[in-house]
Amino acid sequence: MTHPMTPPLDITATAVRALMLYSLAEFQSGHATTIRVTADGHSFGISDDGRGHPLDKTVEGIAYLDFIYTHFDHPFGSERGAPVQLQGIGMSLINALCSELTLTVRKANETLRVQFVEGRLHHRERTTVPSAETGISVVAVLNPQLQSGAADTQRLEAWLKGVWASSPKLKLFFNGRPLHLPAAGDA
């Protein structure tokens, strides 16, 4: 039971925060410089210019991205003692909460787009197209039955500003606006 003064859980903002931590890890390891976040109603997205997920990796014979976005029980349901894929647990949970989720992985010479509908793989397309920017983008729509109101973008923006304050070299954008102090050449 929640306290009468406690606002209801903002699942959209919670999903954005979780995804932001993955992109922030890319920044902190020196692989990304820019993170872009959007949130509007039940829709949200996050992208970074990091390395992107591996395209050809598999886990137990399943494409890595399909696996980490759809397997809550790994490694717990596995017959073998596989390494713990905590990223997969978080990504699987976010995907399960969404009516639609599209992941785009950009590499220098390839782009992979994977679409999930109601938590299940719906479409996968891999193209050989040069890309000026590498990284990942996740664009999703939270299942509207899970949250009655729209995302609290003011609270989310305040949280993102706190992230930027702890990582001032990060180029961070929220809903198209820079949250960092713009430098010459920022787009």
NUGULUM-859713 format. One line per field, with one value per residue (C-alpha): x negated, y negated, z; residue number from 1; residue in three letters; chain. Coordinates in nm, 2 decimals. Layout:
<nodes>
x = c(X:...)
y = c(Y:...)
z = c(Z:...)
k = c(NUM:...)
r = c(ala:...)
c = c(A:...)
</nodes>
This chain:
<nodes>
x = c(0.00:-0.13:-0.12:0.15:-0.13:-0.34:-0.28:-0.21:-0.50:-0.59:-0.68:-0.77:-1.03:-1.15:-1.21:-1.40:-1.62:-1.71:-1.79:-1.99:-2.21:-2.32:-2.40:-2.57:-2.80:-2.90:-2.98:-3.18:-3.38:-3.48:-3.27:-2.99:-2.98:-2.61:-2.29:-1.95:-1.63:-1.27:-0.95:-0.60:-0.29:-0.35:-0.62:-0.99:-1.33:-1.69:-1.99:-2.36:-2.66:-2.85:-2.96:-2.61:-2.53:-2.71:-2.53:-2.65:-2.67:-2.45:-2.34:-2.23:-2.19:-1.97:-2.07:-2.19:-1.95:-1.65:-1.77:-1.83:-1.50:-1.29:-1.44:-1.36:-1.46:-1.81:-2.03:-1.79:-1.58:-1.89:-2.00:-2.36:-2.55:-2.56:-2.70:-2.45:-2.31:-2.18:-2.14:-1.91:-1.69:-1.65:-1.60:-1.35:-1.15:-1.14:-1.03:-0.76:-0.62:-0.59:-0.32:-0.59:-0.97:-1.21:-1.58:-1.82:-2.19:-2.41:-2.76:-3.00:-2.88:-2.56:-2.24:-2.02:-1.65:-1.46:-1.10:-0.91:-0.53:-0.38:-0.72:-0.76:-1.00:-0.79:-1.04:-1.42:-1.60:-1.97:-2.10:-2.45:-2.44:-2.73:-2.65:-2.82:-2.73:-2.74:-2.54:-2.19:-1.85:-1.55:-1.21:-0.91:-0.55:-0.46:-0.15:0.11:0.28:-0.02:-0.02:0.29:0.11:-0.16:-0.53:-0.62:-0.87:-0.96:-1.08:-1.25:-1.43:-1.54:-1.68:-1.86:-2.01:-2.15:-2.31:-2.46:-2.59:-2.79:-2.91:-2.95:-3.14:-2.84:-2.63:-2.28:-1.96:-1.60:-1.31:-1.54:-1.69:-2.04:-2.07:-2.44:-2.59:-2.60:-2.94:-3.01:-2.90:-2.65:-2.36)
y = c(0.00:-0.34:-0.64:-0.90:-1.16:-0.92:-0.97:-0.66:-0.48:-0.65:-0.33:-0.53:-0.73:-0.42:-0.25:-0.56:-0.57:-0.20:-0.25:-0.57:-0.37:-0.14:-0.44:-0.61:-0.31:-0.35:-0.71:-0.63:-0.37:-0.62:-0.48:-0.74:-1.11:-1.19:-1.05:-1.16:-1.09:-1.14:-1.10:-1.19:-1.03:-0.66:-0.68:-0.70:-0.66:-0.67:-0.66:-0.69:-0.71:-0.42:-0.09:0.06:0.42:0.70:0.81:1.17:1.28:1.57:1.70:2.07:2.07:1.76:1.42:1.21:0.92:1.15:1.33:1.04:0.87:1.18:1.40:1.32:1.66:1.67:1.81:1.94:2.15:2.27:2.63:2.52:2.30:2.00:1.66:1.43:1.18:0.91:0.68:0.93:0.93:0.56:0.54:0.83:0.65:0.32:0.51:0.69:0.36:0.22:0.27:0.19:0.16:0.11:0.14:0.01:0.09:-0.11:0.01:-0.16:0.06:0.23:0.14:0.39:0.31:0.54:0.48:0.64:0.63:0.72:0.85:1.09:1.06:0.93:0.82:0.82:0.64:0.62:0.39:0.32:-0.06:-0.28:-0.49:-0.81:-0.74:-0.41:-0.32:-0.21:-0.36:-0.22:-0.36:-0.22:-0.26:-0.16:0.07:-0.20:0.04:0.02:-0.35:-0.57:-0.91:-1.04:-1.04:-1.31:-1.48:-1.76:-1.50:-1.30:-1.61:-1.70:-1.35:-1.38:-1.71:-1.54:-1.28:-1.55:-1.73:-1.42:-1.38:-1.73:-1.62:-1.42:-1.58:-1.51:-1.60:-1.56:-1.60:-1.77:-2.02:-2.01:-1.96:-2.04:-2.37:-2.40:-2.42:-2.54:-2.27:-2.09:-1.95)
z = c(0.00:-0.09:0.14:0.03:-0.03:-0.25:-0.62:-0.82:-0.98:-1.31:-1.51:-1.82:-1.63:-1.45:-1.79:-1.92:-1.61:-1.65:-2.02:-1.93:-1.70:-1.99:-2.21:-1.92:-1.88:-2.25:-2.18:-1.86:-2.03:-2.30:-2.58:-2.61:-2.60:-2.65:-2.51:-2.64:-2.43:-2.52:-2.31:-2.41:-2.27:-2.27:-2.54:-2.47:-2.63:-2.57:-2.80:-2.76:-2.99:-2.82:-2.96:-2.99:-2.90:-3.08:-3.39:-3.43:-3.07:-2.96:-2.61:-2.60:-2.98:-2.99:-3.13:-2.83:-2.88:-2.92:-2.61:-2.38:-2.47:-2.42:-2.15:-1.78:-1.66:-1.79:-1.64:-1.37:-1.62:-1.80:-1.79:-1.80:-1.57:-1.80:-1.69:-1.54:-1.80:-1.57:-1.87:-2.02:-1.71:-1.72:-2.09:-2.09:-1.82:-2.01:-2.32:-2.13:-2.01:-2.36:-2.62:-2.88:-2.86:-3.15:-3.10:-3.36:-3.35:-3.57:-3.67:-3.91:-4.20:-4.08:-3.91:-3.73:-3.64:-3.42:-3.34:-3.05:-3.01:-2.67:-2.56:-2.86:-3.15:-3.44:-3.71:-3.76:-4.04:-4.09:-4.37:-4.50:-4.50:-4.39:-4.08:-3.97:-3.61:-3.42:-3.11:-3.01:-3.01:-2.82:-2.90:-2.71:-2.61:-2.25:-2.24:-2.15:-1.91:-1.68:-1.61:-1.60:-1.66:-1.88:-1.78:-1.54:-1.77:-1.52:-1.26:-1.53:-1.66:-1.31:-1.27:-1.60:-1.50:-1.19:-1.41:-1.63:-1.32:-1.22:-1.58:-1.72:-2.03:-2.15:-2.42:-2.29:-2.47:-2.34:-2.58:-2.83:-2.60:-2.46:-2.08:-2.09:-2.14:-2.52:-2.68:-3.03:-3.28:-3.06:-3.26)
k = c(1:2:3:4:5:6:7:8:9:10:11:12:13:14:15:16:17:18:19:20:21:22:23:24:25:26:27:28:29:30:31:32:33:34:35:36:37:38:39:40:41:42:43:44:45:46:47:48:49:50:51:52:53:54:55:56:57:58:59:60:61:62:63:64:65:66:67:68:69:70:71:72:73:74:75:76:77:78:79:80:81:82:83:84:85:86:87:88:89:90:91:92:93:94:95:96:97:98:99:100:101:102:103:104:105:106:107:108:109:110:111:112:113:114:115:116:117:118:119:120:121:122:123:124:125:126:127:128:129:130:131:132:133:134:135:136:137:138:139:140:141:142:143:144:145:146:147:148:149:150:151:152:153:154:155:156:157:158:159:160:161:162:163:164:165:166:167:168:169:170:171:172:173:174:175:176:177:178:179:180:181:182:183:184:185:186:187)
r = c(met:thr:his:pro:met:thr:pro:pro:leu:asp:ile:thr:ala:thr:ala:val:arg:ala:leu:met:leu:tyr:ser:leu:ala:glu:phe:gln:ser:gly:his:ala:thr:thr:ile:arg:val:thr:ala:asp:gly:his:ser:phe:gly:ile:ser:asp:asp:gly:arg:gly:his:pro:leu:asp:lys:thr:val:glu:gly:ile:ala:tyr:leu:asp:phe:ile:tyr:thr:his:phe:asp:his:pro:phe:gly:ser:glu:arg:gly:ala:pro:val:gln:leu:gln:gly:ile:gly:met:ser:leu:ile:asn:ala:leu:cys:ser:glu:leu:thr:leu:thr:val:arg:lys:ala:asn:glu:thr:leu:arg:val:gln:phe:val:glu:gly:arg:leu:his:his:arg:glu:arg:thr:thr:val:pro:ser:ala:glu:thr:gly:ile:ser:val:val:ala:val:leu:asn:pro:gln:leu:gln:ser:gly:ala:ala:asp:thr:gln:arg:leu:glu:ala:trp:leu:lys:gly:val:trp:ala:ser:ser:pro:lys:leu:lys:leu:phe:phe:asn:gly:arg:pro:leu:his:leu:pro:ala:ala:gly:asp:ala)
c = c(A:A:A:A:A:A:A:A:A:A:A:A:A:A:A:A:A:A:A:A:A:A:A:A:A:A:A:A:A:A:A:A:A:A:A:A:A:A:A:A:A:A:A:A:A:A:A:A:A:A:A:A:A:A:A:A:A:A:A:A:A:A:A:A:A:A:A:A:A:A:A:A:A:A:A:A:A:A:A:A:A:A:A:A:A:A:A:A:A:A:A:A:A:A:A:A:A:A:A:A:A:A:A:A:A:A:A:A:A:A:A:A:A:A:A:A:A:A:A:A:A:A:A:A:A:A:A:A:A:A:A:A:A:A:A:A:A:A:A:A:A:A:A:A:A:A:A:A:A:A:A:A:A:A:A:A:A:A:A:A:A:A:A:A:A:A:A:A:A:A:A:A:A:A:A:A:A:A:A:A:A:A:A:A:A:A:A)
</nodes>
